[in-house]
C-alpha cells in the first residue's frame, strides 16, 4: 500500500497507532493528514509514578520512535512540557 498510495498508508498507520496507544495514557489527536499526525497528552499517567523519568526519556522518547521508524517507516518526535507532551508523526523519506 505504501508504494501505491503513501499518504493513505500513513493515515492508516497513524490511526492504527492511535488505537494501540490508548492503553498507555489518555491523549487527543489534534491533526491527522496524509503528511502529519499530531497527538497531545495532557498528563502522562506513566509519570504519575515515582522513578519513571527514565521510562519517559529512554522508552517513550528514544527507543519507541526508533522501533516505529523501522517497523512503519514513520518518524516520531516528542515535545515534552512537564508531565504533558505533544507527539508528531511524519512519514519517512
CORRAUR-V608309 format. One record per helix or strand. SS is the DSSP state (hx for helix, st for strand). FROM is the first residue (numbers start at 0). TO is the last residue. Records with the same first field share a line. If there is no record, write none. Layout:
BEGIN
SS = FROM-TO, FROM-TO
END
This chain:
BEGIN
hx = 5-20, 45-47, 52-71
st = 27-31, 36-40, 73-80, 83-90
END
